Amino acid sequence: MDVLYVLEEEKAIVEQALARCLPASDVHPRRIHEAIRYATLGGGKRLRPIIVRAAAGALGHDPDLVTKAACAVECVHCSSLVLDDLPSMDDAPTRRGRPSTHRQFDVATAILAAHDLLMHAVGLVVENGIDVASGQRALAKAIRELSAAVGAGGMVGGQHVDLEVAGDSAVDPETLEYIQSRKTASLFVAAARGGAILLGADEARLEPLSDYARCLGLAYQIVDDLLDAEGDPETVGKETGKDAGRITFVTVHGSATAKDAAAGFVRTAHEALDRLDGETRMLREIADFCLSRSH
Amino acid sequence: MDVLYVLEEEKAIVEQALARCLPASDVHPRRIHEAIRYATLGGGKRLRPIIVRAAAGALGHDPDLVTKAACAVECVHCSSLVLDDLPSMDDAPTRRGRPSTHRQFDVATAILAAHDLLMHAVGLVVENGIDVASGQRALAKAIRELSAAVGAGGMVGGQHVDLEVAGDSAVDPETLEYIQSRKTASLFVAAARGGAILLGADEARLEPLSDYARCLGLAYQIVDDLLDAEGDPETVGKETGKDAGRITFVTVHGSATAKDAAAGFVRTAHEALDRLDGETRMLREIADFCLSRSH
């Protein structure tokens, strides 16, 4: 079957599940619920939740068993996008071809929606753990990994350092690596591991998934930076060229090296999957799709 | 023993536990960790974590068994204070007698610190669940209650409606009740129930704790509004009179009625404890202490 078709199908499953698991917009207080839905249901590639489902599939489980965990990861991701776009951070007027959440609503509502989405994500992981009777240790581990992926040692720390070095032209490669591994790769890793943990996967099976997801996350971020530097806003769905003055892999190493690096990370992601005994086709197609966006 | 002395002793236990369970400020990236500690360790009465410990005590358990859950509740509370103080919300320059977190650091760092504190809180509940071997169902229930207390049906919703009606002079009592029960009482309830749930308390024992905490939360908020309307900034530790233009129980019903209502809620809180078979002295002293602040 055609790769893009499969990804579109997966995306539709995730979209529907997200729409179901979020609070309805006609519930009081309506405006905050509308903001939560606006921030989450506004399109996007849904790669992270698809990874959650694909990782479960690769371990021989029905991907539907972890759809709630998949939605949780997407809620966390959308929450981080709302914050990234705020005036005090990237000050982005658009996201996914529409006004960013704080432009559509207001800054306070956007911040509160982001706050809610985090807790909503935690609630979804808990529900998923109950659904699959994951046991206390597995549930605790899955929540802890999600919490760590978001916190100051993960996405929060990555975003913080990213803002700290903005405008600084002499950023060392270690700092860049720190930002990219925390800001992007950490949630990819939580996506690949979270659902699998709820389904009882042991460390031996989680380890290749972690390596795969870390490399994929790094590749994805580089491709995203390439698209920003070179892409067409119509296709990318948000303003391009807004990283001018920001430090990215592309500004530090140049486009050619960045393309090579992205390809290298995707290659390593495939090698990690070689160590996983299972049906890894979906995970491989996601990796190839990420890379193909840069061409 | 003197009530205030006992509360001070409890406060010291919570302060020390909080200082231990937060990321050290010399960990990279330092500034975000400093902001997290600044937002959390800046004083405060620590009533909510003391309630967590006192509820465990009332059920016959060692309060130390739920100190991590107590810290989790305080992290959530401090996270909400950071958001409340933001320019897009109350725009408060000071908190607890010091610059508010976004004034001491910057808006982006404050928002990220608040985000981290939420996830840190979830991690602490998980750790506590593991420590006391609470089992999957109890752990899931405790996390779900905390998550619900924070989300759009709880504190986020309360703060949202509070901002929505700001400046509106004709707020109906139902809206006021909505705001106060969500913005303040919901976390008091999660505090009274959370640790108890981890220790295996059933609904029959949780129910009086819930009623107690809901009434105490409502009384506490009214007293807080009275202090803002009439108190001295030196004693209150933050600017007073800043609710001018905001809708509070005091602005809607007047000071005399507000004092009566607070006393009434504390009385009902005591009556709820009458239905609890256990050593409820500490919980009662907390309730009386809350009321005494208004005199």
Chai-1 contact restraints between the chains, C-beta under 6 A:
chainA,res_idxA,chainB,res_idxB,connection_type,confidence,min_distance_angstrom,max_distance_angstrom,comment,restraint_id
A,P23,B,A152,contact,1.0,0.0,6.0,A-B,restraint_1
A,P29,B,G157,contact,1.0,0.0,6.0,A-B,restraint_2
A,P29,B,H160,contact,1.0,0.0,6.0,A-B,restraint_3
A,P29,B,V161,contact,1.0,0.0,6.0,A-B,restraint_4
A,I32,B,A152,contact,1.0,0.0,6.0,A-B,restraint_5
A,I32,B,G157,contact,1.0,0.0,6.0,A-B,restraint_6
A,I32,B,H160,contact,1.0,0.0,6.0,A-B,restraint_7
A,H33,B,A152,contact,1.0,0.0,6.0,A-B,restraint_8
A,S88,B,V107,contact,1.0,0.0,6.0,A-B,restraint_9
A,S88,B,A108,contact,1.0,0.0,6.0,A-B,restraint_10
A,M89,B,A108,contact,1.0,0.0,6.0,A-B,restraint_11
A,V107,B,S88,contact,1.0,0.0,6.0,A-B,restraint_12
A,A108,B,S88,contact,1.0,0.0,6.0,A-B,restraint_13
A,A108,B,M89,contact,1.0,0.0,6.0,A-B,restraint_14
A,A108,B,L163,contact,1.0,0.0,6.0,A-B,restraint_15
A,L112,B,V156,contact,1.0,0.0,6.0,A-B,restraint_16
A,L112,B,H160,contact,1.0,0.0,6.0,A-B,restraint_17
A,H115,B,V156,contact,1.0,0.0,6.0,A-B,restraint_18
A,D116,B,G151,contact,1.0,0.0,6.0,A-B,restraint_19
A,D116,B,A152,contact,1.0,0.0,6.0,A-B,restraint_20
A,D116,B,V156,contact,1.0,0.0,6.0,A-B,restraint_21
A,L118,B,L118,contact,1.0,0.0,6.0,A-B,restraint_22
A,M119,B,S147,contact,1.0,0.0,6.0,A-B,restraint_23
A,M119,B,V150,contact,1.0,0.0,6.0,A-B,restraint_24
A,M119,B,G151,contact,1.0,0.0,6.0,A-B,restraint_25
A,H120,B,G151,contact,1.0,0.0,6.0,A-B,restraint_26
A,V122,B,V122,contact,1.0,0.0,6.0,A-B,restraint_27
A,V122,B,S147,contact,1.0,0.0,6.0,A-B,restraint_28
A,G123,B,R144,contact,1.0,0.0,6.0,A-B,restraint_29
A,G123,B,S147,contact,1.0,0.0,6.0,A-B,restraint_30
A,V126,B,A140,contact,1.0,0.0,6.0,A-B,restraint_31
A,V126,B,I143,contact,1.0,0.0,6.0,A-B,restraint_32
A,V126,B,R144,contact,1.0,0.0,6.0,A-B,restraint_33
A,I130,B,A140,contact,1.0,0.0,6.0,A-B,restraint_34
A,G135,B,Q136,contact,1.0,0.0,6.0,A-B,restraint_35
A,Q136,B,G135,contact,1.0,0.0,6.0,A-B,restraint_36
A,Q136,B,Q136,contact,1.0,0.0,6.0,A-B,restraint_37
A,Q136,B,L139,contact,1.0,0.0,6.0,A-B,restraint_38
A,L139,B,Q136,contact,1.0,0.0,6.0,A-B,restraint_39
A,A140,B,V126,contact,1.0,0.0,6.0,A-B,restraint_40
A,A140,B,I130,contact,1.0,0.0,6.0,A-B,restraint_41
A,I143,B,V126,contact,1.0,0.0,6.0,A-B,restraint_42
A,R144,B,G123,contact,1.0,0.0,6.0,A-B,restraint_43
A,R144,B,V126,contact,1.0,0.0,6.0,A-B,restraint_44
A,S147,B,M119,contact,1.0,0.0,6.0,A-B,restraint_45
A,S147,B,V122,contact,1.0,0.0,6.0,A-B,restraint_46
A,S147,B,G123,contact,1.0,0.0,6.0,A-B,restraint_47
A,V150,B,M119,contact,1.0,0.0,6.0,A-B,restraint_48
A,G151,B,D116,contact,1.0,0.0,6.0,A-B,restraint_49
A,G151,B,M119,contact,1.0,0.0,6.0,A-B,restraint_50
A,G151,B,H120,contact,1.0,0.0,6.0,A-B,restraint_51
A,A152,B,P23,contact,1.0,0.0,6.0,A-B,restraint_52
A,A152,B,I32,contact,1.0,0.0,6.0,A-B,restraint_53
A,A152,B,H33,contact,1.0,0.0,6.0,A-B,restraint_54
A,A152,B,D116,contact,1.0,0.0,6.0,A-B,restraint_55
A,V156,B,L112,contact,1.0,0.0,6.0,A-B,restraint_56
A,V156,B,H115,contact,1.0,0.0,6.0,A-B,restraint_57
A,V156,B,D116,contact,1.0,0.0,6.0,A-B,restraint_58
A,G157,B,P29,contact,1.0,0.0,6.0,A-B,restraint_59
A,H160,B,P29,contact,1.0,0.0,6.0,A-B,restraint_60
A,H160,B,I32,contact,1.0,0.0,6.0,A-B,restraint_61
A,H160,B,L112,contact,1.0,0.0,6.0,A-B,restraint_62
A,V161,B,P29,contact,1.0,0.0,6.0,A-B,restraint_63
A,L163,B,A108,contact,1.0,0.0,6.0,A-B,restraint_64
